[in-house]
Amino acid sequence: MGWNKKTAAAFTGAALVAGTGGVFLGANLSDTGSGTSGSSGQASTGNTHTEDMERFEQVYSTISEDYMDEVDSGQLMEGAMEGMIEELGDPHSSYMNQEMSEEFNQSLESSFEGIGAEVSLIDDTVTIVAPFQDSPAEQAGLQPNDQVLEVDGESTEGETLNETVLRIRGEQGTDVTLTVQRAGSSEPFDVVVERDEIPVETVQSEIIEEDGSRIGHLSLTSFGESTASEFEEQLNSLEEEGMDALVIDVRGNPGGYLNAVEEIGELVISSDKPLVQIEDRNEQVEEFTSDLAEPKDYPIVGVIDEGSVSASEILAGALKEAGSYDLVGQTTYGKGTVQQSMELGDGSQLKLSMFKWLTPDGNWIDGEGVEPTIEVEQPDYFTSAALDPEDPLELDQVGEDIGTAQNMLQGLGYEPGRSDGYFNEETETAVQNFQEEQDLEANGTIDEDTAEALNQALLENIRDPENDAQLERALQEAAEQSSE
């Protein structure tokens, strides 16, 4: 199949748990392009293909007719197709049966039910790429790179990504318990997420006052069908309000339609360089350029993190290399491939990596990511594990949960005196002070109620924009550039 811009998507992973990142309309498998050719090379390839299919048919028939137990022919075919995809070793290509395909296509609707997180299969483990902003997943404390080991007590080992996704998604108002492994935590822990209706709202905007400057803040949660038009509408509104600079925020954005990010790039980037380059398997490259005649008359700063994936990275790379704009934050995820979806006629779908995308300067960022020009990490407590001790934590005990609690207390402005996991008197005093503020019994012991209060207080602290070091630095940079 040849390059089809309208059906291509710079897609994050092999499946969505919920949300619109990476969703796209499918191409029909019959739209395969050119007809037959009489060249000897192609004839040889055709003969080999025919021989392979005859061999496949022989194996299939033999198993169906002669295996010692009766077999389901449909399951045999499903297994064969899944096996071909697995052989590619590509976490972004997948075969979806009818049920999985229906779940996947729900992402095209205005809203649907789930937890609101993008997942991928990394080192054969289902992994959170990014929870969506204000989603149940984010509110429950899930973080990028959390490995999902179990769903409702059942292991994910050996499952396809789509199989795990189907178990995570579910009816609004119901709970799902994910057992996750987080970097820095030696033991897995449970995160309970209440499923909800996930609205498809991909662009949010506001004016933020910073050092006497009016900074427009445009946050993109994904690149859906209507994202470019929403972006243009809100960009025009910010310009009419007289903003002095613009911050474009794609943190935690798992990607989406390729044409959406191209259209957004054309709204803010004027350059002789391409916005993005698409390379096929024959190393033929097609460039996509901007028609914007003049650069914007205000500075632009991008904000990125490790949850910025695929289409987000295309925009980040274009801002940096074609627009010469600063990027604040952390190196992005590193996904440099483009997928196309093909309906197979029976309700199932094939999603296949068919192209590479390159930055304006021709860099392939797959596995590397887009680096910021101004590196800013969030405070350590932003990546804290959830606190869920089996027994109360108290004076003179030692353990990893105590170290977690000490880091949380430090992040909340209390002084535990140490963070090595030893529950000393200063830690006890810090716990008492926290308990008093929360109207809990101030006994200095971390019981279930205190642990829950710590988790909730830390989450609220993380979600407070005043504690967002990356956004604050981006606003400062935009304000400084607007006054030059």
NUKE-565767 format. One line per field, with one value per residue: residue number from 1; x, y, z of N, C-alpha, C in turn. Coordinates in steps of 0.1 Angstrom, whole numbers. Layout:
% residues N
num [NUM:...]
n.c1 [X:...]
n.c2 [Y:...]
n.c3 [Z:...]
ca.c1 [X:...]
ca.c2 [Y:...]
ca.c3 [Z:...]
c.c1 [X:...]
c.c2 [Y:...]
c.c3 [Z:...]
END
This chain:
% residues 484
num [1:2:3:4:5:6:7:8:9:10:11:12:13:14:15:16:17:18:19:20:21:22:23:24:25:26:27:28:29:30:31:32:33:34:35:36:37:38:39:40:41:42:43:44:45:46:47:48:49:50:51:52:53:54:55:56:57:58:59:60:61:62:63:64:65:66:67:68:69:70:71:72:73:74:75:76:77:78:79:80:81:82:83:84:85:86:87:88:89:90:91:92:93:94:95:96:97:98:99:100:101:102:103:104:105:106:107:108:109:110:111:112:113:114:115:116:117:118:119:120:121:122:123:124:125:126:127:128:129:130:131:132:133:134:135:136:137:138:139:140:141:142:143:144:145:146:147:148:149:150:151:152:153:154:155:156:157:158:159:160:161:162:163:164:165:166:167:168:169:170:171:172:173:174:175:176:177:178:179:180:181:182:183:184:185:186:187:188:189:190:191:192:193:194:195:196:197:198:199:200:201:202:203:204:205:206:207:208:209:210:211:212:213:214:215:216:217:218:219:220:221:222:223:224:225:226:227:228:229:230:231:232:233:234:235:236:237:238:239:240:241:242:243:244:245:246:247:248:249:250:251:252:253:254:255:256:257:258:259:260:261:262:263:264:265:266:267:268:269:270:271:272:273:274:275:276:277:278:279:280:281:282:283:284:285:286:287:288:289:290:291:292:293:294:295:296:297:298:299:300:301:302:303:304:305:306:307:308:309:310:311:312:313:314:315:316:317:318:319:320:321:322:323:324:325:326:327:328:329:330:331:332:333:334:335:336:337:338:339:340:341:342:343:344:345:346:347:348:349:350:351:352:353:354:355:356:357:358:359:360:361:362:363:364:365:366:367:368:369:370:371:372:373:374:375:376:377:378:379:380:381:382:383:384:385:386:387:388:389:390:391:392:393:394:395:396:397:398:399:400:401:402:403:404:405:406:407:408:409:410:411:412:413:414:415:416:417:418:419:420:421:422:423:424:425:426:427:428:429:430:431:432:433:434:435:436:437:438:439:440:441:442:443:444:445:446:447:448:449:450:451:452:453:454:455:456:457:458:459:460:461:462:463:464:465:466:467:468:469:470:471:472:473:474:475:476:477:478:479:480:481:482:483:484]
n.c1 [8:5:16:-7:-19:-43:-52:-32:-15:4:11:9:10:3:-23:-52:-60:-79:-93:-82:-57:-37:-57:-73:-89:-96:-80:-91:-83:-83:-74:-48:-32:-11:-15:-7:26:49:75:105:115:94:77:91:89:62:58:72:55:32:39:45:19:6:19:12:-16:-15:-5:-25:-48:-40:-38:-65:-79:-66:-55:-53:-74:-105:-105:-108:-114:-115:-101:-76:-69:-69:-48:-27:-25:-20:4:20:22:34:59:71:81:74:60:41:26:-3:-28:-62:-90:-126:-139:-119:-114:-138:-138:-115:-124:-142:-129:-131:-154:-173:-171:-162:-160:-136:-103:-86:-58:-28:-13:15:34:62:93:80:61:32:28:24:22:14:-8:-39:-46:-63:-77:-93:-71:-49:-57:-58:-31:-15:15:38:56:50:47:23:14:-6:-41:-69:-60:-52:-26:-8:10:21:-1:-15:-12:-37:-55:-50:-58:-86:-94:-88:-104:-138:-172:-185:-181:-174:-148:-113:-85:-51:-21:10:44:68:96:122:108:109:90:59:28:-7:-30:-61:-85:-112:-134:-145:-165:-148:-142:-137:-117:-95:-79:-69:-70:-56:-50:-21:-7:26:53:45:38:15:8:-1:-14:-15:-27:-23:-40:-42:-40:-66:-93:-105:-87:-69:-85:-97:-75:-67:-89:-88:-62:-65:-83:-67:-48:-64:-70:-47:-22:12:31:35:29:32:19:26:29:25:10:-2:-2:-16:-36:-16:-20:-33:-13:4:-12:-15:12:15:1:17:44:68:90:118:125:112:82:79:92:85:94:96:98:116:133:126:117:92:85:68:57:54:29:29:35:50:70:54:46:53:70:74:72:78:66:76:77:85:62:53:45:51:30:31:58:65:55:70:96:94:89:114:135:126:113:130:125:124:124:111:116:116:133:116:94:101:92:92:77:51:18:-7:-41:-61:-91:-103:-125:-142:-148:-126:-92:-61:-33:-5:29:42:58:86:90:107:126:126:154:161:164:160:141:134:133:150:141:130:151:150:156:160:165:143:134:107:98:111:90:70:71:66:59:26:13:7:7:9:7:4:27:53:72:107:106:118:118:108:83:83:103:91:69:83:95:71:60:81:77:53:58:64:89:106:132:148:152:156:142:141:122:122:122:118:105:82:71:67:46:27:22:11:-11:-26:-32:-49:-71:-70:-64:-38:-14:11:15:14:-13:-40:-59:-43:-23:-39:-48:-23:-16:-37:-33:-8:-13:-30:-12:6:-10:-14:-9:11:31:42:71:81:62:63:89:88:69:83:105:91:80:104:115:95:98:122]
n.c2 [-12:22:56:72:101:109:87:80:77:91:71:62:36:1:0:17:25:43:73:97:97:89:77:67:68:40:25:6:-27:-36:-15:-15:-3:-2:-23:-56:-65:-73:-79:-99:-101:-95:-115:-137:-132:-134:-161:-172:-163:-176:-203:-202:-197:-220:-238:-229:-234:-261:-269:-258:-272:-298:-297:-290:-312:-335:-333:-345:-337:-319:-289:-253:-236:-209:-198:-209:-194:-168:-171:-175:-151:-133:-143:-137:-109:-107:-117:-96:-81:-55:-32:-14:-23:-42:-69:-68:-85:-88:-80:-66:-46:-32:-21:-5:13:28:49:69:82:108:106:80:51:44:44:64:65:60:32:9:-19:-27:-42:-66:-61:-47:-13:19:46:73:89:105:140:151:127:96:78:95:109:88:84:71:68:78:51:33:-1:-25:-52:-69:-72:-67:-87:-107:-120:-102:-113:-129:-121:-104:-70:-58:-77:-72:-45:-47:-59:-39:-17:-7:-5:27:40:16:-2:-8:-27:-22:-37:-25:-19:3:24:27:17:-12:-31:-43:-25:-18:0:15:22:42:37:58:81:92:122:136:160:179:202:228:261:292:324:334:354:366:379:405:401:388:356:332:300:270:239:206:176:154:144:146:142:167:184:202:223:231:240:261:279:285:296:319:332:337:354:375:384:396:384:382:363:328:296:263:233:199:179:146:138:115:113:109:118:122:142:161:172:183:203:220:227:243:265:279:279:292:285:276:250:216:207:181:149:121:88:60:24:20:41:64:98:120:154:176:208:242:267:291:324:344:345:342:372:370:354:318:290:256:228:198:163:130:117:127:118:105:120:143:145:150:176:189:185:200:226:230:225:235:259:271:274:274:245:233:212:176:150:135:106:90:78:70:62:55:45:27:19:-9:-22:-55:-66:-84:-71:-71:-57:-46:-31:-14:-7:14:35:56:86:116:143:179:184:159:139:107:99:76:56:74:100:135:161:185:221:235:219:207:191:177:181:156:143:141:117:98:67:52:52:25:8:-24:-28:-6:22:32:48:40:20:4:6:4:16:35:52:61:75:95:110:119:135:154:166:178:198:193:184:156:150:130:106:79:57:51:54:80:103:129:123:113:136:151:136:139:166:168:152:167:190:177:171:146:120:129:110:103:80:62:51:34:55:78:72:72:99:112:103:115:142:146:142:163:183:179:184:211:240:258:243:232:228:227:240:265:273:275:295:316:318:325:349:364:364:378:403:412]
n.c3 [0:-8:3:22:31:45:58:74:106:131:154:188:203:203:211:226:259:267:254:228:216:190:175:145:112:92:64:35:31:5:-10:-24:-42:-71:-100:-114:-125:-152:-146:-142:-117:-100:-107:-97:-70:-68:-73:-51:-31:-37:-33:-5:5:-3:13:38:36:35:61:77:68:75:103:109:100:110:136:169:186:183:166:166:137:132:154:149:126:136:154:136:123:144:151:128:131:155:149:137:157:165:185:178:157:150:151:153:164:158:182:196:177:176:202:199:179:192:202:183:188:204:231:255:276:301:315:308:297:279:266:260:246:261:262:263:283:295:295:310:289:289:312:305:308:337:338:350:354:358:381:398:402:384:364:337:323:343:349:341:358:367:362:380:398:381:361:336:320:291:277:248:239:232:244:272:273:268:292:310:302:307:322:330:363:375:392:385:393:392:392:396:386:396:386:409:430:449:452:437:435:443:423:424:401:392:366:340:320:293:279:247:244:231:231:252:265:279:294:310:335:337:351:343:316:292:288:265:269:255:256:245:244:228:193:176:152:151:162:150:140:164:177:160:163:191:192:177:193:216:204:198:223:230:236:247:243:234:248:240:249:251:269:282:260:239:211:177:149:119:100:115:132:113:102:124:128:105:113:131:125:104:79:58:60:60:78:87:76:56:53:32:28:9:12:1:3:14:17:40:40:54:47:59:57:71:102:135:153:179:206:209:229:235:255:268:277:289:284:260:229:196:174:190:193:167:164:184:174:150:160:173:153:128:134:152:179:215:236:266:293:295:277:250:244:221:195:163:141:116:114:95:93:85:74:75:64:78:101:117:121:107:119:109:109:86:76:83:102:99:114:108:102:93:112:127:154:167:196:207:211:213:223:249:247:269:298:322:351:369:404:428:441:423:410:429:444:451:484:503:528:543:571:599:600:621:648:649:631:600:565:530:524:544:536:512:523:537:516:504:525:526:501:505:521:548:573:574:582:572:545:542:549:576:604:623:651:641:618:629:641:619:606:626:624:598:601:619:603:586:600:613:637:657:661:652:638:608:595:577:571:573:553:530:530:527:501:486:492:481:454:448:452:432:410:412:395:403:414:392:378:352:335:347:342:315:311:323:305:281:288:293:267:253:262:252]
ca.c1 [0:13:14:-20:-18:-55:-54:-20:-15:16:3:18:12:-6:-37:-55:-69:-90:-88:-82:-44:-34:-69:-74:-98:-89:-80:-96:-72:-83:-68:-34:-24:-9:-18:4:36:54:90:109:117:81:72:97:83:48:59:75:43:22:44:43:5:3:25:4:-28:-13:-4:-39:-57:-36:-42:-79:-84:-59:-51:-60:-86:-112:-99:-117:-107:-114:-90:-64:-66:-66:-35:-17:-24:-13:18:28:24:44:72:77:88:70:49:31:18:-12:-40:-73:-102:-137:-142:-109:-116:-150:-133:-106:-131:-150:-121:-135:-166:-171:-167:-164:-157:-123:-95:-79:-44:-22:-4:22:41:76:100:70:53:22:34:17:30:10:-22:-44:-48:-76:-84:-92:-58:-40:-62:-54:-17:-6:25:45:66:44:45:11:17:-18:-54:-79:-54:-48:-14:-8:21:17:-12:-13:-16:-51:-62:-50:-66:-100:-97:-87:-116:-151:-183:-184:-185:-168:-133:-103:-73:-39:-9:20:58:73:110:125:100:113:78:47:17:-20:-37:-75:-90:-126:-136:-154:-166:-136:-145:-127:-114:-80:-72:-73:-62:-58:-40:-14:1:39:62:40:35:3:13:-11:-10:-23:-23:-29:-40:-40:-42:-77:-98:-109:-77:-63:-95:-98:-62:-68:-99:-83:-51:-71:-89:-56:-42:-74:-69:-35:-11:26:39:27:34:25:22:23:33:15:1:2:-2:-29:-35:-5:-24:-36:-1:9:-20:-11:25:14:-5:26:58:72:103:121:126:99:77:82:95:80:103:90:107:126:141:120:113:83:85:56:62:44:26:28:45:59:69:45:52:54:78:68:80:72:68:76:82:87:49:50:48:47:26:36:72:66:54:82:108:92:92:128:144:122:109:141:119:129:116:114:111:124:134:103:93:110:85:94:71:38:10:-20:-51:-68:-102:-101:-138:-151:-148:-112:-84:-47:-26:8:39:45:67:93:90:120:125:130:168:163:168:150:142:129:142:159:133:134:157:146:167:161:160:138:127:97:103:111:78:61:72:65:49:15:16:-3:13:0:5:8:41:55:86:118:106:126:112:107:71:86:110:81:62:92:95:58:60:90:71:41:63:68:103:108:145:156:144:163:133:141:111:128:113:115:94:69:66:61:34:17:18:3:-24:-34:-37:-59:-81:-69:-58:-23:-7:24:15:8:-23:-46:-65:-32:-17:-48:-47:-10:-17:-46:-27:3:-19:-35:0:12:-19:-14:1:21:42:47:84:84:54:67:101:84:63:94:112:83:80:117:117:85:103:135]
ca.c2 [0:35:66:79:110:110:75:77:83:90:65:59:23:-9:1:27:21:52:86:98:98:78:71:72:61:29:23:-7:-36:-38:-3:-18:5:-6:-36:-65:-62:-85:-80:-112:-100:-95:-129:-146:-129:-139:-176:-176:-160:-187:-215:-200:-198:-234:-245:-225:-241:-275:-270:-254:-283:-310:-295:-290:-325:-347:-331:-355:-331:-310:-275:-242:-231:-195:-195:-212:-183:-157:-173:-173:-136:-127:-148:-129:-96:-109:-120:-83:-75:-41:-30:-5:-30:-52:-74:-67:-92:-80:-74:-56:-35:-24:-13:5:23:37:61:79:89:121:102:66:47:37:50:75:63:54:21:2:-31:-24:-53:-76:-58:-36:-1:32:56:86:91:118:151:151:114:88:73:106:111:77:84:63:77:72:40:23:-14:-31:-66:-76:-65:-73:-98:-117:-115:-98:-120:-137:-115:-94:-57:-57:-85:-65:-33:-51:-61:-26:-9:-12:4:38:38:4:-1:-18:-27:-25:-40:-18:-18:17:26:33:10:-26:-40:-38:-20:-18:13:13:33:41:40:70:86:99:131:139:174:178:215:237:274:302:335:334:366:362:390:416:396:380:344:322:286:261:225:196:163:144:149:140:147:181:191:214:234:236:248:274:287:290:304:332:338:342:365:387:389:404:377:386:351:315:283:251:222:186:168:136:137:102:113:109:119:129:154:171:179:191:215:228:233:254:277:286:278:296:280:269:236:209:204:167:141:107:79:47:13:22:53:76:107:131:165:184:221:251:278:303:333:351:340:349:383:368:342:306:280:243:221:184:154:116:112:133:107:104:133:153:146:157:191:194:186:211:238:232:226:244:272:276:278:266:234:232:200:164:143:128:92:84:69:76:54:59:34:28:9:-15:-31:-67:-71:-91:-63:-71:-47:-47:-18:-18:4:15:46:64:100:123:157:188:182:146:130:97:100:64:51:85:111:149:167:199:231:239:207:209:180:180:177:141:137:139:103:90:55:54:47:15:-1:-35:-26:8:26:40:51:31:10:6:0:12:24:47:62:68:85:106:118:126:146:165:173:185:209:189:180:143:149:120:99:66:46:49:62:86:112:140:118:112:149:156:129:145:179:165:147:179:197:169:167:132:118:132:101:101:67:62:41:34:68:88:69:77:113:115:101:125:155:147:143:177:192:177:190:225:246:266:234:227:235:228:250:278:278:278:308:326:320:332:363:371:366:388:417:416]
ca.c3 [0:-9:13:21:42:52:67:82:119:140:165:200:207:196:215:235:270:266:249:214:211:180:168:131:104:85:50:32:26:-10:-16:-23:-51:-85:-105:-116:-134:-158:-145:-137:-102:-93:-110:-88:-57:-68:-72:-37:-23:-39:-26:9:8:-4:25:49:35:38:75:82:65:82:117:110:97:116:149:178:192:174:167:161:126:134:163:141:117:145:159:126:120:155:150:118:136:166:143:133:168:165:194:173:147:157:145:162:160:158:195:198:167:181:213:194:171:201:204:173:192:212:244:258:290:304:326:303:296:267:269:249:250:261:267:266:295:293:302:308:282:295:316:300:317:344:336:362:355:364:394:407:404:374:358:326:325:352:342:345:360:369:362:389:404:371:355:322:313:280:269:238:244:231:254:284:271:269:306:317:299:313:324:338:376:380:395:381:402:384:400:388:391:392:388:423:440:448:452:430:444:436:420:421:392:389:352:338:306:289:269:237:244:228:232:263:265:290:295:323:337:341:351:335:303:291:281:261:272:247:260:236:251:218:180:170:139:152:170:143:140:178:180:153:170:204:190:172:205:224:197:199:237:231:243:243:239:234:253:235:259:246:278:284:248:232:196:170:134:114:93:125:137:102:101:135:125:95:119:140:121:91:77:45:62:61:92:89:64:57:45:30:30:-2:16:-6:14:10:27:42:44:59:38:67:50:81:116:144:159:194:209:211:237:237:268:265:287:284:279:247:220:182:168:199:190:154:166:191:165:141:167:176:142:117:140:161:192:227:242:280:299:294:264:247:244:211:186:150:130:112:111:88:97:73:77:68:58:88:114:123:116:108:121:105:107:71:73:93:101:102:118:97:98:88:123:131:168:173:206:212:216:210:235:251:247:283:305:335:357:380:417:430:446:412:406:441:444:460:497:506:537:548:585:603:601:633:653:650:620:588:553:518:526:552:527:503:531:540:504:503:535:522:490:510:530:561:574:581:587:564:535:540:553:591:610:634:658:632:609:637:643:606:605:635:619:587:606:625:592:579:610:617:651:655:669:646:631:594:593:564:568:570:540:520:530:521:486:480:493:471:441:446:451:418:400:413:385:410:416:379:375:338:330:353:335:301:312:325:293:272:293:290:252:249:266:245]
c.c1 [9:9:1:-21:-31:-57:-42:-21:-2:11:13:21:3:-20:-39:-63:-82:-85:-87:-68:-41:-45:-69:-84:-90:-90:-85:-84:-71:-76:-53:-26:-23:-13:-6:14:43:69:93:110:104:75:78:91:69:49:62:63:33:26:42:28:0:8:16:-10:-27:-12:-18:-48:-53:-40:-57:-85:-78:-54:-59:-73:-92:-107:-109:-109:-105:-102:-77:-59:-62:-51:-24:-15:-17:2:26:31:35:58:79:85:85:58:38:23:9:-23:-51:-85:-114:-140:-132:-111:-127:-146:-124:-114:-140:-142:-124:-147:-163:-167:-169:-159:-144:-116:-87:-64:-39:-12:4:28:56:83:90:61:44:26:26:26:27:-5:-27:-47:-62:-84:-84:-78:-48:-44:-59:-39:-9:3:32:55:61:42:32:13:5:-30:-64:-73:-50:-36:-16:2:16:5:-7:-17:-31:-59:-62:-58:-81:-103:-96:-99:-128:-161:-180:-189:-179:-153:-125:-91:-61:-28:3:34:63:88:112:117:104:101:67:37:4:-24:-51:-79:-105:-129:-147:-156:-155:-140:-134:-126:-99:-73:-78:-65:-66:-47:-34:-6:15:48:58:36:23:7:1:-5:-20:-18:-31:-28:-39:-42:-53:-82:-101:-99:-72:-73:-97:-86:-63:-78:-94:-70:-55:-76:-78:-49:-51:-73:-56:-24:2:35:30:35:26:29:17:27:21:6:6:2:-15:-27:-23:-9:-28:-24:5:1:-17:2:24:8:6:41:59:87:105:123:113:95:80:85:91:88:96:101:118:135:137:114:103:83:72:60:50:42:26:39:55:58:59:53:53:63:69:77:72:75:66:80:82:73:45:55:43:43:31:51:75:65:66:94:107:94:107:137:139:118:120:135:125:119:120:108:121:123:121:105:102:103:85:88:56:30:-2:-28:-59:-78:-101:-114:-147:-152:-135:-104:-69:-41:-11:17:44:55:75:90:103:117:129:145:171:167:156:151:137:138:151:151:138:139:152:158:170:156:155:130:117:103:102:98:67:60:71:55:38:18:4:3:3:-3:9:23:43:70:95:117:114:119:110:94:74:94:101:74:70:93:82:57:69:84:59:45:65:82:105:122:154:146:149:154:133:131:117:118:109:104:81:63:60:48:23:12:9:-11:-33:-40:-49:-71:-82:-63:-43:-15:7:25:8:-1:-30:-52:-54:-25:-26:-48:-34:-11:-26:-40:-16:-2:-23:-23:6:3:-20:-4:12:33:47:59:86:75:59:79:97:77:73:102:104:82:93:119:107:90:116:133]
c.c2 [12:44:72:88:110:98:72:83:81:85:60:44:14:-7:12:20:30:65:86:98:86:72:76:63:51:30:9:-15:-38:-27:-5:-11:-1:-20:-45:-60:-74:-87:-94:-112:-102:-109:-139:-144:-135:-154:-180:-174:-172:-200:-214:-202:-213:-242:-242:-233:-255:-277:-268:-266:-295:-309:-296:-304:-337:-345:-340:-350:-322:-296:-265:-235:-216:-191:-198:-200:-170:-158:-171:-159:-129:-131:-140:-115:-97:-111:-107:-77:-60:-39:-21:-11:-40:-57:-74:-75:-83:-73:-63:-44:-26:-15:-1:16:32:50:72:87:100:117:86:63:40:44:62:75:57:43:15:-10:-28:-35:-64:-74:-46:-24:11:41:70:85:105:128:150:138:107:82:83:108:100:76:76:73:70:62:31:10:-21:-46:-74:-66:-73:-87:-109:-112:-111:-105:-129:-132:-106:-81:-54:-65:-78:-52:-36:-54:-48:-17:-15:-1:15:35:25:6:-12:-16:-31:-26:-35:-19:-5:17:33:26:-5:-35:-34:-33:-19:-3:10:25:31:45:51:72:95:108:133:154:175:191:223:250:283:313:335:347:361:374:402:413:387:368:335:308:277:247:215:182:151:151:142:146:162:190:203:225:240:245:261:284:293:298:318:339:344:354:377:392:396:397:382:375:339:304:272:239:209:175:158:133:125:102:114:110:127:142:165:179:187:204:225:235:244:266:285:287:282:293:275:254:229:208:190:160:127:99:65:36:13:34:64:85:118:141:172:198:230:262:291:313:339:344:348:361:382:355:330:297:268:237:206:176:140:110:119:123:110:117:144:156:153:172:196:195:197:224:241:234:235:258:279:281:269:256:233:219:188:158:134:113:85:74:76:69:59:46:37:16:4:-24:-43:-73:-78:-84:-63:-60:-51:-33:-21:-6:3:25:50:78:106:137:166:187:168:136:120:95:87:58:62:96:125:155:181:208:236:227:211:197:184:175:161:135:135:124:93:78:58:47:38:4:-12:-33:-11:10:35:41:39:19:14:0:10:21:37:57:69:78:97:116:125:137:157:173:182:197:206:184:167:141:139:113:85:55:43:59:68:96:124:136:117:125:154:149:136:158:178:161:158:187:191:166:152:131:119:123:98:88:68:50:42:48:78:85:74:92:119:114:112:139:157:149:157:186:191:184:205:231:253:257:228:234:236:239:264:282:282:292:319:329:328:347:371:374:377:402:421:425]
c.c3 [0:2:11:33:51:62:76:96:126:153:176:202:200:200:224:247:269:261:234:208:202:173:154:123:95:70:47:26:11:-17:-16:-33:-65:-88:-107:-126:-140:-156:-139:-122:-95:-96:-100:-74:-57:-66:-58:-28:-24:-32:-11:13:7:8:37:48:39:54:81:80:73:97:118:109:106:130:159:184:182:176:161:149:127:143:157:133:125:150:149:123:131:155:140:124:147:161:139:144:169:174:189:161:155:148:156:156:161:171:198:189:171:192:208:187:180:203:194:177:201:226:246:272:291:315:321:303:283:272:257:255:249:268:272:278:291:301:299:301:288:300:310:311:323:342:349:364:362:378:404:409:395:367:346:330:337:344:349:346:361:367:370:394:394:363:340:314:303:272:258:245:244:241:268:284:274:284:314:315:305:315:333:353:383:383:388:389:393:394:392:395:386:395:402:434:438:447:444:440:436:434:416:413:390:374:351:324:303:277:259:236:243:230:243:262:276:288:309:324:343:340:342:321:303:282:277:263:265:250:251:242:241:204:173:157:140:159:163:143:154:181:173:159:183:202:185:184:214:218:199:213:240:238:238:239:240:239:248:243:254:256:280:272:240:217:190:155:130:107:103:129:125:100:112:133:115:101:127:135:106:89:63:47:62:76:96:76:66:47:44:31:20:0:7:4:8:21:28:48:48:49:46:62:60:95:124:150:174:195:212:219:238:250:265:277:281:280:266:237:206:176:176:196:176:156:174:182:155:148:169:163:130:122:148:174:203:231:256:285:299:280:262:246:234:202:172:138:128:108:102:92:85:78:69:63:67:101:121:115:117:109:119:104:93:67:85:91:106:106:107:92:94:99:125:146:175:183:213:218:211:223:236:250:261:292:319:340:368:393:419:433:435:408:418:439:454:473:501:516:542:563:588:604:613:637:654:640:609:577:542:519:534:544:518:511:534:528:501:512:531:510:494:519:544:561:581:586:579:554:532:545:568:597:624:641:650:622:616:639:630:603:613:629:607:592:612:614:585:588:613:631:649:664:663:639:618:593:580:561:565:557:529:519:524:505:480:481:483:457:438:445:437:408:401:404:391:413:404:375:360:332:335:345:321:301:314:312:282:275:290:275:247:252:260:234]
END
